[in-house]
Amino acid sequence: MTGEVSLYGIYMPSLLLMALLALLLSRGLSWLLARAGFYRLVWHPALFDLAMFIVVLGMLCRFLKI
């Protein structure tokens, strides 16, 4: 993983881009889980969403080589 990514001449940290991608993916997963009724089984949905975001971000950092 490199430290920076150039977007049209603007250098951005790669972790920021991965965090944005993880946010989009976790929002999609949250929507799917809500549609499936999974949140009836979760004690605190906001904490579950935060944990899911951290897990998705960790997986992106582990498997993407930006």
All heavy atoms as TSV, in Angstrom:
chain	resi	resn	atom	element	x	y	z
A	1	MET	N	N	0.844	-1.171	0.000
A	1	MET	CA	C	0.000	0.000	0.000
A	1	MET	C	C	0.887	1.231	0.000
A	1	MET	O	O	1.742	1.393	0.842
A	1	MET	CB	C	-0.910	-0.034	1.227
A	1	MET	CG	C	-1.845	1.126	1.307
A	1	MET	SD	S	-3.145	0.845	2.486
A	1	MET	CE	C	-2.596	1.758	3.863
A	2	THR	N	N	0.646	2.100	-0.988
A	2	THR	CA	C	1.381	3.353	-1.018
A	2	THR	C	C	0.677	4.365	-0.128
A	2	THR	O	O	-0.488	4.239	0.203
A	2	THR	CB	C	1.464	3.892	-2.450
A	2	THR	OG1	O	0.146	4.119	-2.911
A	2	THR	CG2	C	2.202	2.929	-3.355
A	3	GLY	N	N	1.366	5.438	0.199
A	3	GLY	CA	C	0.808	6.414	1.112
A	3	GLY	C	C	-0.161	7.382	0.481
A	3	GLY	O	O	-1.089	7.846	1.115
A	4	GLU	N	N	0.029	7.679	-0.817
A	4	GLU	CA	C	-0.792	8.695	-1.461
A	4	GLU	C	C	-1.237	8.244	-2.836
A	4	GLU	O	O	-0.554	7.470	-3.498
A	4	GLU	CB	C	-0.002	9.990	-1.594
A	4	GLU	CG	C	0.386	10.607	-0.282
A	4	GLU	CD	C	1.277	11.813	-0.455
A	4	GLU	OE1	O	1.927	11.928	-1.513
A	4	GLU	OE2	O	1.331	12.621	0.470
A	5	VAL	N	N	-2.372	8.775	-3.276
A	5	VAL	CA	C	-2.910	8.518	-4.602
A	5	VAL	C	C	-3.172	9.870	-5.236
A	5	VAL	O	O	-3.749	10.761	-4.604
A	5	VAL	CB	C	-4.214	7.702	-4.518
A	5	VAL	CG1	C	-4.834	7.535	-5.883
A	5	VAL	CG2	C	-3.966	6.360	-3.872
A	6	SER	N	N	-2.755	10.030	-6.486
A	6	SER	CA	C	-2.960	11.289	-7.188
A	6	SER	C	C	-4.271	11.235	-7.960
A	6	SER	O	O	-4.467	10.393	-8.831
A	6	SER	CB	C	-1.801	11.542	-8.155
A	6	SER	OG	O	-2.052	12.705	-8.902
A	7	LEU	N	N	-5.192	12.149	-7.653
A	7	LEU	CA	C	-6.441	12.287	-8.390
A	7	LEU	C	C	-6.446	13.665	-9.031
A	7	LEU	O	O	-6.622	14.670	-8.341
A	7	LEU	CB	C	-7.647	12.144	-7.458
A	7	LEU	CG	C	-7.934	10.760	-6.922
A	7	LEU	CD1	C	-9.088	10.801	-5.948
A	7	LEU	CD2	C	-8.228	9.791	-8.033
A	8	TYR	N	N	-6.214	13.698	-10.325
A	8	TYR	CA	C	-6.177	14.955	-11.082
A	8	TYR	C	C	-5.184	15.940	-10.477
A	8	TYR	O	O	-5.466	17.138	-10.377
A	8	TYR	CB	C	-7.567	15.574	-11.171
A	8	TYR	CG	C	-8.570	14.666	-11.823
A	8	TYR	CD1	C	-9.574	14.051	-11.080
A	8	TYR	CD2	C	-8.480	14.388	-13.179
A	8	TYR	CE1	C	-10.481	13.200	-11.669
A	8	TYR	CE2	C	-9.393	13.547	-13.782
A	8	TYR	CZ	C	-10.382	12.956	-13.019
A	8	TYR	OH	O	-11.277	12.105	-13.629
A	9	GLY	N	N	-4.053	15.462	-10.040
A	9	GLY	CA	C	-3.011	16.304	-9.493
A	9	GLY	C	C	-3.143	16.603	-8.016
A	9	GLY	O	O	-2.315	17.300	-7.450
A	10	ILE	N	N	-4.188	16.096	-7.385
A	10	ILE	CA	C	-4.376	16.304	-5.946
A	10	ILE	C	C	-4.017	15.010	-5.239
A	10	ILE	O	O	-4.617	13.965	-5.506
A	10	ILE	CB	C	-5.825	16.710	-5.623
A	10	ILE	CG1	C	-6.176	18.008	-6.337
A	10	ILE	CG2	C	-6.018	16.849	-4.119
A	10	ILE	CD1	C	-7.633	18.378	-6.243
A	11	TYR	N	N	-3.060	15.088	-4.362
A	11	TYR	CA	C	-2.637	13.896	-3.629
A	11	TYR	C	C	-3.539	13.686	-2.420
A	11	TYR	O	O	-3.754	14.590	-1.616
A	11	TYR	CB	C	-1.192	14.033	-3.179
A	11	TYR	CG	C	-0.227	13.938	-4.326
A	11	TYR	CD1	C	0.314	15.072	-4.900
A	11	TYR	CD2	C	0.114	12.700	-4.852
A	11	TYR	CE1	C	1.159	14.986	-5.973
A	11	TYR	CE2	C	0.971	12.598	-5.918
A	11	TYR	CZ	C	1.501	13.740	-6.477
A	11	TYR	OH	O	2.338	13.646	-7.541
A	12	MET	N	N	-4.084	12.473	-2.374
A	12	MET	CA	C	-4.972	12.121	-1.265
A	12	MET	C	C	-4.424	10.876	-0.601
A	12	MET	O	O	-3.881	10.000	-1.267
A	12	MET	CB	C	-6.380	11.848	-1.780
A	12	MET	CG	C	-7.005	13.030	-2.500
A	12	MET	SD	S	-8.635	12.688	-3.082
A	12	MET	CE	C	-9.500	12.650	-1.545
A	13	PRO	N	N	-4.564	10.759	0.704
A	13	PRO	CA	C	-4.105	9.546	1.370
A	13	PRO	C	C	-4.952	8.346	0.943
A	13	PRO	O	O	-6.175	8.455	0.816
A	13	PRO	CB	C	-4.275	9.854	2.853
A	13	PRO	CG	C	-5.024	11.105	2.957
A	13	PRO	CD	C	-5.082	11.734	1.620
A	14	SER	N	N	-4.286	7.250	0.724
A	14	SER	CA	C	-5.006	6.067	0.250
A	14	SER	C	C	-5.963	5.542	1.313
A	14	SER	O	O	-6.995	4.958	0.975
A	14	SER	CB	C	-4.026	4.989	-0.170
A	14	SER	OG	O	-3.202	4.618	0.909
A	15	LEU	N	N	-5.648	5.780	2.575
A	15	LEU	CA	C	-6.554	5.324	3.634
A	15	LEU	C	C	-7.884	6.075	3.572
A	15	LEU	O	O	-8.942	5.502	3.845
A	15	LEU	CB	C	-5.899	5.505	5.004
A	15	LEU	CG	C	-6.686	4.969	6.181
A	15	LEU	CD1	C	-6.915	3.475	6.026
A	15	LEU	CD2	C	-5.984	5.256	7.479
A	16	LEU	N	N	-7.854	7.350	3.175
A	16	LEU	CA	C	-9.092	8.121	3.024
A	16	LEU	C	C	-9.956	7.537	1.919
A	16	LEU	O	O	-11.176	7.397	2.080
A	16	LEU	CB	C	-8.766	9.586	2.725
A	16	LEU	CG	C	-9.966	10.494	2.453
A	16	LEU	CD1	C	-10.814	10.648	3.707
A	16	LEU	CD2	C	-9.502	11.834	1.950
A	17	LEU	N	N	-9.339	7.177	0.804
A	17	LEU	CA	C	-10.103	6.582	-0.294
A	17	LEU	C	C	-10.681	5.232	0.110
A	17	LEU	O	O	-11.825	4.910	-0.225
A	17	LEU	CB	C	-9.223	6.439	-1.523
A	17	LEU	CG	C	-8.712	7.758	-2.106
A	17	LEU	CD1	C	-7.761	7.488	-3.251
A	17	LEU	CD2	C	-9.864	8.624	-2.549
A	18	MET	N	N	-9.900	4.447	0.842
A	18	MET	CA	C	-10.412	3.154	1.305
A	18	MET	C	C	-11.530	3.340	2.317
A	18	MET	O	O	-12.493	2.567	2.343
A	18	MET	CB	C	-9.283	2.343	1.908
A	18	MET	CG	C	-8.350	1.796	0.894
A	18	MET	SD	S	-7.198	0.681	1.676
A	18	MET	CE	C	-6.053	0.475	0.364
A	19	ALA	N	N	-11.428	4.374	3.149
A	19	ALA	CA	C	-12.487	4.631	4.132
A	19	ALA	C	C	-13.779	5.035	3.431
A	19	ALA	O	O	-14.869	4.626	3.845
A	19	ALA	CB	C	-12.044	5.702	5.110
A	20	LEU	N	N	-13.671	5.828	2.361
A	20	LEU	CA	C	-14.871	6.205	1.605
A	20	LEU	C	C	-15.497	4.981	0.939
A	20	LEU	O	O	-16.720	4.818	0.946
A	20	LEU	CB	C	-14.522	7.268	0.576
A	20	LEU	CG	C	-14.176	8.641	1.134
A	20	LEU	CD1	C	-13.724	9.567	0.004
A	20	LEU	CD2	C	-15.343	9.243	1.865
A	21	LEU	N	N	-14.655	4.131	0.362
A	21	LEU	CA	C	-15.163	2.903	-0.255
A	21	LEU	C	C	-15.780	1.984	0.790
A	21	LEU	O	O	-16.841	1.387	0.574
A	21	LEU	CB	C	-14.037	2.193	-1.008
A	21	LEU	CG	C	-14.414	0.939	-1.764
A	21	LEU	CD1	C	-15.461	1.242	-2.825
A	21	LEU	CD2	C	-13.193	0.322	-2.389
A	22	ALA	N	N	-15.149	1.889	1.954
A	22	ALA	CA	C	-15.693	1.059	3.039
A	22	ALA	C	C	-17.008	1.611	3.542
A	22	ALA	O	O	-17.919	0.850	3.893
A	22	ALA	CB	C	-14.686	0.964	4.180
A	23	LEU	N	N	-17.141	2.934	3.566
A	23	LEU	CA	C	-18.409	3.540	3.984
A	23	LEU	C	C	-19.528	3.169	3.020
A	23	LEU	O	O	-20.629	2.805	3.439
A	23	LEU	CB	C	-18.248	5.059	4.079
A	23	LEU	CG	C	-19.488	5.821	4.519
A	23	LEU	CD1	C	-19.833	5.478	5.959
A	23	LEU	CD2	C	-19.267	7.295	4.358
A	24	LEU	N	N	-19.235	3.248	1.725
A	24	LEU	CA	C	-20.254	2.882	0.735
A	24	LEU	C	C	-20.628	1.407	0.845
A	24	LEU	O	O	-21.809	1.049	0.796
A	24	LEU	CB	C	-19.750	3.198	-0.669
A	24	LEU	CG	C	-19.597	4.677	-1.002
A	24	LEU	CD1	C	-18.969	4.829	-2.384
A	24	LEU	CD2	C	-20.926	5.377	-0.945
A	25	LEU	N	N	-19.620	0.551	0.997
A	25	LEU	CA	C	-19.897	-0.884	1.105
A	25	LEU	C	C	-20.664	-1.218	2.377
A	25	LEU	O	O	-21.597	-2.029	2.367
A	25	LEU	CB	C	-18.589	-1.675	1.060
A	25	LEU	CG	C	-17.908	-1.733	-0.299
A	25	LEU	CD1	C	-16.552	-2.429	-0.172
A	25	LEU	CD2	C	-18.764	-2.474	-1.297
A	26	SER	N	N	-20.284	-0.602	3.486
A	26	SER	CA	C	-20.977	-0.908	4.746
A	26	SER	C	C	-22.405	-0.369	4.726
A	26	SER	O	O	-23.298	-0.969	5.311
A	26	SER	CB	C	-20.199	-0.368	5.938
A	26	SER	OG	O	-20.136	1.035	5.900
A	27	ARG	N	N	-22.632	0.770	4.057
A	27	ARG	CA	C	-24.006	1.280	3.910
A	27	ARG	C	C	-24.845	0.307	3.083
A	27	ARG	O	O	-26.017	0.069	3.378
A	27	ARG	CB	C	-24.017	2.654	3.265
A	27	ARG	CG	C	-23.543	3.732	4.156
A	27	ARG	CD	C	-24.507	3.919	5.266
A	27	ARG	NE	N	-23.982	4.912	6.186
A	27	ARG	CZ	C	-24.554	5.224	7.311
A	27	ARG	NH1	N	-25.668	4.646	7.668
A	27	ARG	NH2	N	-24.032	6.107	8.082
A	28	GLY	N	N	-24.267	-0.240	2.036
A	28	GLY	CA	C	-24.970	-1.230	1.229
A	28	GLY	C	C	-25.284	-2.487	2.009
A	28	GLY	O	O	-26.394	-3.024	1.937
A	29	LEU	N	N	-24.309	-2.947	2.783
A	29	LEU	CA	C	-24.538	-4.134	3.611
A	29	LEU	C	C	-25.592	-3.860	4.670
A	29	LEU	O	O	-26.432	-4.720	4.967
A	29	LEU	CB	C	-23.231	-4.565	4.277
A	29	LEU	CG	C	-22.236	-5.299	3.410
A	29	LEU	CD1	C	-20.930	-5.511	4.168
A	29	LEU	CD2	C	-22.804	-6.641	2.996
A	30	SER	N	N	-25.556	-2.667	5.257
A	30	SER	CA	C	-26.542	-2.302	6.264
A	30	SER	C	C	-27.942	-2.282	5.678
A	30	SER	O	O	-28.901	-2.746	6.301
A	30	SER	CB	C	-26.177	-0.934	6.849
A	30	SER	OG	O	-27.159	-0.506	7.737
A	31	TRP	N	N	-28.042	-1.749	4.471
A	31	TRP	CA	C	-29.352	-1.726	3.799
A	31	TRP	C	C	-29.857	-3.151	3.544
A	31	TRP	O	O	-31.032	-3.450	3.784
A	31	TRP	CB	C	-29.236	-0.959	2.490
A	31	TRP	CG	C	-30.533	-0.860	1.763
A	31	TRP	CD1	C	-31.567	-0.010	2.027
A	31	TRP	CD2	C	-30.953	-1.677	0.661
A	31	TRP	NE1	N	-32.587	-0.242	1.151
A	31	TRP	CE2	C	-32.241	-1.242	0.305
A	31	TRP	CE3	C	-30.353	-2.702	-0.054
A	31	TRP	CZ2	C	-32.944	-1.831	-0.743
A	31	TRP	CZ3	C	-31.057	-3.277	-1.090
A	31	TRP	CH2	C	-32.330	-2.831	-1.420
A	32	LEU	N	N	-28.958	-4.026	3.084
A	32	LEU	CA	C	-29.358	-5.415	2.832
A	32	LEU	C	C	-29.768	-6.121	4.118
A	32	LEU	O	O	-30.761	-6.856	4.150
A	32	LEU	CB	C	-28.208	-6.178	2.171
A	32	LEU	CG	C	-27.977	-5.898	0.695
A	32	LEU	CD1	C	-26.734	-6.640	0.210
A	32	LEU	CD2	C	-29.176	-6.324	-0.117
A	33	LEU	N	N	-29.010	-5.900	5.193
A	33	LEU	CA	C	-29.342	-6.543	6.461
A	33	LEU	C	C	-30.649	-6.009	7.032
A	33	LEU	O	O	-31.422	-6.755	7.636
A	33	LEU	CB	C	-28.203	-6.344	7.464
A	33	LEU	CG	C	-26.915	-7.098	7.144
A	33	LEU	CD1	C	-25.826	-6.734	8.145
A	33	LEU	CD2	C	-27.148	-8.593	7.134
A	34	ALA	N	N	-30.897	-4.716	6.852
A	34	ALA	CA	C	-32.164	-4.138	7.313
A	34	ALA	C	C	-33.339	-4.707	6.527
A	34	ALA	O	O	-34.396	-4.988	7.100
A	34	ALA	CB	C	-32.119	-2.622	7.203
A	35	ARG	N	N	-33.155	-4.876	5.229
A	35	ARG	CA	C	-34.226	-5.465	4.403
A	35	ARG	C	C	-34.496	-6.906	4.782
A	35	ARG	O	O	-35.620	-7.377	4.677
A	35	ARG	CB	C	-33.852	-5.389	2.925
A	35	ARG	CG	C	-33.694	-3.998	2.381
A	35	ARG	CD	C	-34.989	-3.332	2.118
A	35	ARG	NE	N	-35.652	-4.020	1.016
A	35	ARG	CZ	C	-36.874	-3.733	0.597
A	35	ARG	NH1	N	-37.537	-2.788	1.165
A	35	ARG	NH2	N	-37.412	-4.399	-0.391
A	36	ALA	N	N	-33.459	-7.617	5.221
A	36	ALA	CA	C	-33.618	-9.018	5.606
A	36	ALA	C	C	-34.141	-9.172	7.027
A	36	ALA	O	O	-34.464	-10.284	7.446
A	36	ALA	CB	C	-32.286	-9.751	5.457
A	37	GLY	N	N	-34.228	-8.065	7.777
A	37	GLY	CA	C	-34.730	-8.143	9.147
A	37	GLY	C	C	-33.697	-8.570	10.161
A	37	GLY	O	O	-34.032	-8.987	11.266
A	38	PHE	N	N	-32.433	-8.460	9.808
A	38	PHE	CA	C	-31.359	-8.895	10.702
A	38	PHE	C	C	-31.250	-8.009	11.936
A	38	PHE	O	O	-30.847	-8.475	13.002
A	38	PHE	CB	C	-30.034	-8.909	9.945
A	38	PHE	CG	C	-28.872	-9.357	10.764
A	38	PHE	CD1	C	-28.699	-10.692	11.069
A	38	PHE	CD2	C	-27.950	-8.453	11.254
A	38	PHE	CE1	C	-27.638	-11.119	11.836
A	38	PHE	CE2	C	-26.884	-8.854	12.017
A	38	PHE	CZ	C	-26.725	-10.191	12.308
A	39	TYR	N	N	-31.628	-6.732	11.817
A	39	TYR	CA	C	-31.442	-5.788	12.922
A	39	TYR	C	C	-32.385	-6.067	14.094
A	39	TYR	O	O	-32.214	-5.490	15.159
A	39	TYR	CB	C	-31.607	-4.349	12.435
A	39	TYR	CG	C	-30.372	-3.834	11.744
A	39	TYR	CD1	C	-30.304	-3.751	10.379
A	39	TYR	CD2	C	-29.266	-3.449	12.480
A	39	TYR	CE1	C	-29.164	-3.292	9.750
A	39	TYR	CE2	C	-28.129	-2.993	11.870
A	39	TYR	CZ	C	-28.079	-2.914	10.503
A	39	TYR	OH	O	-26.944	-2.470	9.899
A	40	ARG	N	N	-33.356	-6.961	13.930
A	40	ARG	CA	C	-34.180	-7.367	15.070
A	40	ARG	C	C	-33.355	-8.176	16.056
A	40	ARG	O	O	-33.690	-8.258	17.225
A	40	ARG	CB	C	-35.365	-8.202	14.604
A	40	ARG	CG	C	-36.425	-7.374	13.914
A	40	ARG	CD	C	-37.598	-8.209	13.487
A	40	ARG	NE	N	-37.196	-9.010	12.317
A	40	ARG	CZ	C	-37.463	-10.303	12.185
A	40	ARG	NH1	N	-38.143	-10.945	13.100
A	40	ARG	NH2	N	-37.075	-10.955	11.105
A	41	LEU	N	N	-32.271	-8.781	15.592
A	41	LEU	CA	C	-31.433	-9.633	16.444
A	41	LEU	C	C	-30.266	-8.877	17.060
A	41	LEU	O	O	-29.566	-9.419	17.908
A	41	LEU	CB	C	-30.872	-10.804	15.616
A	41	LEU	CG	C	-31.915	-11.652	14.888
A	41	LEU	CD1	C	-31.223	-12.646	13.992
A	41	LEU	CD2	C	-32.798	-12.349	15.896
A	42	VAL	N	N	-30.054	-7.627	16.649
A	42	VAL	CA	C	-28.895	-6.853	17.094
A	42	VAL	C	C	-29.295	-5.989	18.279
A	42	VAL	O	O	-30.344	-5.343	18.262
A	42	VAL	CB	C	-28.378	-5.976	15.933
A	42	VAL	CG1	C	-27.256	-5.074	16.389
A	42	VAL	CG2	C	-27.932	-6.848	14.786
A	43	TRP	N	N	-28.464	-5.985	19.322
A	43	TRP	CA	C	-28.770	-5.216	20.533
A	43	TRP	C	C	-28.673	-3.722	20.287
A	43	TRP	O	O	-29.545	-2.964	20.692
A	43	TRP	CB	C	-27.812	-5.635	21.650
A	43	TRP	CG	C	-27.949	-4.788	22.860
A	43	TRP	CD1	C	-29.028	-4.729	23.685
A	43	TRP	CD2	C	-26.988	-3.877	23.376
A	43	TRP	NE1	N	-28.790	-3.844	24.676
A	43	TRP	CE2	C	-27.549	-3.295	24.527
A	43	TRP	CE3	C	-25.711	-3.506	22.988
A	43	TRP	CZ2	C	-26.863	-2.366	25.277
A	43	TRP	CZ3	C	-25.038	-2.585	23.736
A	43	TRP	CH2	C	-25.611	-2.028	24.871
A	44	HIS	N	N	-27.583	-3.269	19.637
A	44	HIS	CA	C	-27.378	-1.841	19.402
A	44	HIS	C	C	-26.999	-1.652	17.933
A	44	HIS	O	O	-25.836	-1.852	17.565
A	44	HIS	CB	C	-26.269	-1.325	20.315
A	44	HIS	CG	C	-26.298	0.139	20.524
A	44	HIS	ND1	N	-26.038	1.024	19.520
A	44	HIS	CD2	C	-26.580	0.871	21.624
A	44	HIS	CE1	C	-26.131	2.247	19.993
A	44	HIS	NE2	N	-26.471	2.176	21.280
A	45	PRO	N	N	-27.929	-1.290	17.077
A	45	PRO	CA	C	-27.650	-1.218	15.637
A	45	PRO	C	C	-26.533	-0.248	15.267
A	45	PRO	O	O	-25.772	-0.524	14.338
A	45	PRO	CB	C	-28.979	-0.761	15.043
A	45	PRO	CG	C	-29.996	-1.145	16.036
A	45	PRO	CD	C	-29.341	-1.046	17.376
A	46	ALA	N	N	-26.404	0.877	15.977
A	46	ALA	CA	C	-25.342	1.833	15.624
A	46	ALA	C	C	-23.959	1.241	15.902
A	46	ALA	O	O	-23.032	1.418	15.106
A	46	ALA	CB	C	-25.532	3.122	16.397
A	47	LEU	N	N	-23.820	0.555	17.021
A	47	LEU	CA	C	-22.531	-0.089	17.316
A	47	LEU	C	C	-22.234	-1.208	16.327
A	47	LEU	O	O	-21.083	-1.400	15.916
A	47	LEU	CB	C	-22.520	-0.648	18.736
A	47	LEU	CG	C	-22.394	0.372	19.853
A	47	LEU	CD1	C	-22.468	-0.329	21.197
A	47	LEU	CD2	C	-21.101	1.129	19.729
A	48	PHE	N	N	-23.271	-1.918	15.920
A	48	PHE	CA	C	-23.092	-2.973	14.929
A	48	PHE	C	C	-22.635	-2.382	13.602
A	48	PHE	O	O	-21.746	-2.928	12.950
A	48	PHE	CB	C	-24.392	-3.761	14.751
A	48	PHE	CG	C	-24.287	-4.851	13.744
A	48	PHE	CD1	C	-23.701	-6.062	14.083
A	48	PHE	CD2	C	-24.748	-4.673	12.450
A	48	PHE	CE1	C	-23.586	-7.065	13.148
A	48	PHE	CE2	C	-24.632	-5.669	11.517
A	48	PHE	CZ	C	-24.056	-6.876	11.863
A	49	ASP	N	N	-23.237	-1.248	13.210
A	49	ASP	CA	C	-22.829	-0.594	11.961
A	49	ASP	C	C	-21.388	-0.111	12.035
A	49	ASP	O	O	-20.644	-0.223	11.062
A	49	ASP	CB	C	-23.752	0.575	11.645
A	49	ASP	CG	C	-25.101	0.129	11.159
A	49	ASP	OD1	O	-25.228	-1.038	10.733
A	49	ASP	OD2	O	-26.035	0.953	11.207
A	50	LEU	N	N	-20.978	0.441	13.175
A	50	LEU	CA	C	-19.591	0.887	13.341
A	50	LEU	C	C	-18.624	-0.297	13.246
A	50	LEU	O	O	-17.595	-0.210	12.560
A	50	LEU	CB	C	-19.415	1.600	14.682
A	50	LEU	CG	C	-17.998	2.058	14.997
A	50	LEU	CD1	C	-17.550	3.127	14.011
A	50	LEU	CD2	C	-17.912	2.558	16.423
A	51	ALA	N	N	-18.964	-1.391	13.896
A	51	ALA	CA	C	-18.107	-2.584	13.837
A	51	ALA	C	C	-18.030	-3.134	12.423
A	51	ALA	O	O	-16.961	-3.554	11.961
A	51	ALA	CB	C	-18.622	-3.646	14.797
A	52	MET	N	N	-19.165	-3.098	11.718
A	52	MET	CA	C	-19.171	-3.591	10.338
A	52	MET	C	C	-18.303	-2.698	9.449
A	52	MET	O	O	-17.577	-3.190	8.585
A	52	MET	CB	C	-20.601	-3.642	9.811
A	52	MET	CG	C	-20.719	-4.274	8.457
A	52	MET	SD	S	-22.402	-4.656	7.978
A	52	MET	CE	C	-23.207	-3.081	8.142
A	53	PHE	N	N	-18.350	-1.381	9.668
A	53	PHE	CA	C	-17.499	-0.465	8.906
A	53	PHE	C	C	-16.024	-0.762	9.157
A	53	PHE	O	O	-15.221	-0.795	8.226
A	53	PHE	CB	C	-17.821	0.988	9.282
A	53	PHE	CG	C	-16.834	1.975	8.749
A	53	PHE	CD1	C	-16.840	2.322	7.409
A	53	PHE	CD2	C	-15.888	2.542	9.581
A	53	PHE	CE1	C	-15.923	3.236	6.917
A	53	PHE	CE2	C	-14.973	3.443	9.099
A	53	PHE	CZ	C	-14.979	3.792	7.760
A	54	ILE	N	N	-15.650	-0.979	10.417
A	54	ILE	CA	C	-14.246	-1.256	10.745
A	54	ILE	C	C	-13.799	-2.578	10.121
A	54	ILE	O	O	-12.678	-2.677	9.599
A	54	ILE	CB	C	-14.054	-1.238	12.267
A	54	ILE	CG1	C	-14.223	0.199	12.776
A	54	ILE	CG2	C	-12.693	-1.788	12.660
A	54	ILE	CD1	C	-14.265	0.329	14.266
A	55	VAL	N	N	-14.657	-3.568	10.137
A	55	VAL	CA	C	-14.305	-4.859	9.533
A	55	VAL	C	C	-14.138	-4.712	8.027
A	55	VAL	O	O	-13.178	-5.226	7.439
A	55	VAL	CB	C	-15.359	-5.932	9.888
A	55	VAL	CG1	C	-15.190	-7.167	9.037
A	55	VAL	CG2	C	-15.293	-6.269	11.359
A	56	VAL	N	N	-15.050	-3.985	7.380
A	56	VAL	CA	C	-14.958	-3.784	5.922
A	56	VAL	C	C	-13.702	-2.993	5.581
A	56	VAL	O	O	-12.978	-3.319	4.626
A	56	VAL	CB	C	-16.231	-3.097	5.382
A	56	VAL	CG1	C	-16.050	-2.638	3.949
A	56	VAL	CG2	C	-17.422	-4.031	5.494
A	57	LEU	N	N	-13.410	-1.942	6.363
A	57	LEU	CA	C	-12.197	-1.160	6.124
A	57	LEU	C	C	-10.942	-2.005	6.320
A	57	LEU	O	O	-9.999	-1.921	5.525
A	57	LEU	CB	C	-12.165	0.055	7.053
A	57	LEU	CG	C	-10.950	0.972	6.925
A	57	LEU	CD1	C	-10.861	1.546	5.523
A	57	LEU	CD2	C	-11.016	2.074	7.966
A	58	GLY	N	N	-10.923	-2.831	7.318
A	58	GLY	CA	C	-9.783	-3.720	7.538
A	58	GLY	C	C	-9.594	-4.696	6.393
A	58	GLY	O	O	-8.461	-4.958	5.967
A	59	MET	N	N	-10.707	-5.228	5.881
A	59	MET	CA	C	-10.602	-6.164	4.755
A	59	MET	C	C	-10.106	-5.455	3.501
A	59	MET	O	O	-9.314	-6.010	2.743
A	59	MET	CB	C	-11.950	-6.839	4.501
A	59	MET	CG	C	-12.329	-7.824	5.581
A	59	MET	SD	S	-13.922	-8.551	5.330
A	59	MET	CE	C	-13.672	-9.422	3.813
A	60	LEU	N	N	-10.561	-4.213	3.271
A	60	LEU	CA	C	-10.088	-3.463	2.105
A	60	LEU	C	C	-8.601	-3.167	2.217
A	60	LEU	O	O	-7.853	-3.280	1.247
A	60	LEU	CB	C	-10.875	-2.164	1.951
A	60	LEU	CG	C	-12.296	-2.291	1.437
A	60	LEU	CD1	C	-12.960	-0.927	1.422
A	60	LEU	CD2	C	-12.310	-2.901	0.060
A	61	CYS	N	N	-8.163	-2.757	3.407
A	61	CYS	CA	C	-6.739	-2.467	3.596
A	61	CYS	C	C	-5.887	-3.718	3.444
A	61	CYS	O	O	-4.761	-3.655	2.974
A	61	CYS	CB	C	-6.505	-1.856	4.971
A	61	CYS	SG	S	-7.114	-0.174	5.123
A	62	ARG	N	N	-6.441	-4.827	3.829
A	62	ARG	CA	C	-5.687	-6.088	3.759
A	62	ARG	C	C	-5.562	-6.593	2.332
A	62	ARG	O	O	-4.496	-7.035	1.919
A	62	ARG	CB	C	-6.388	-7.131	4.628
A	62	ARG	CG	C	-5.829	-8.512	4.557
A	62	ARG	CD	C	-4.511	-8.612	5.275
A	62	ARG	NE	N	-4.078	-9.984	5.351
A	62	ARG	CZ	C	-3.133	-10.504	4.572
A	62	ARG	NH1	N	-2.538	-9.748	3.695
A	62	ARG	NH2	N	-2.792	-11.752	4.683
A	63	PHE	N	N	-6.659	-6.493	1.558
A	63	PHE	CA	C	-6.667	-7.157	0.260
A	63	PHE	C	C	-6.469	-6.219	-0.931
A	63	PHE	O	O	-6.146	-6.675	-2.008
A	63	PHE	CB	C	-7.962	-7.949	0.081
A	63	PHE	CG	C	-8.055	-9.100	1.035
A	63	PHE	CD1	C	-9.008	-9.107	2.034
A	63	PHE	CD2	C	-7.165	-10.147	0.957
A	63	PHE	CE1	C	-9.091	-10.164	2.927
A	63	PHE	CE2	C	-7.239	-11.203	1.843
A	63	PHE	CZ	C	-8.201	-11.213	2.837
A	64	LEU	N	N	-6.691	-4.909	-0.775
A	64	LEU	CA	C	-6.439	-3.990	-1.882
A	64	LEU	C	C	-5.044	-3.427	-1.757
A	64	LEU	O	O	-4.610	-3.055	-0.682
A	64	LEU	CB	C	-7.444	-2.843	-1.881
A	64	LEU	CG	C	-8.841	-3.145	-2.367
A	64	LEU	CD1	C	-9.674	-1.868	-2.348
A	64	LEU	CD2	C	-8.833	-3.708	-3.766
A	65	LYS	N	N	-4.371	-3.348	-2.866
A	65	LYS	CA	C	-3.022	-2.781	-2.888
A	65	LYS	C	C	-3.068	-1.482	-3.679
A	65	LYS	O	O	-2.773	-1.427	-4.852
A	65	LYS	CB	C	-2.035	-3.754	-3.536
A	65	LYS	CG	C	-2.005	-5.124	-2.907
A	65	LYS	CD	C	-1.439	-5.061	-1.519
A	65	LYS	CE	C	-1.368	-6.473	-0.949
A	65	LYS	NZ	N	-1.159	-6.495	0.454
A	66	ILE	N	N	-3.504	-0.414	-3.030
A	66	ILE	CA	C	-3.567	0.886	-3.711
A	66	ILE	C	C	-2.307	1.650	-3.401
A	66	ILE	O	O	-1.874	1.744	-2.313
A	66	ILE	CB	C	-4.808	1.696	-3.286
A	66	ILE	CG1	C	-6.066	1.006	-3.762
A	66	ILE	CG2	C	-4.746	3.094	-3.849
A	66	ILE	CD1	C	-7.336	1.712	-3.350
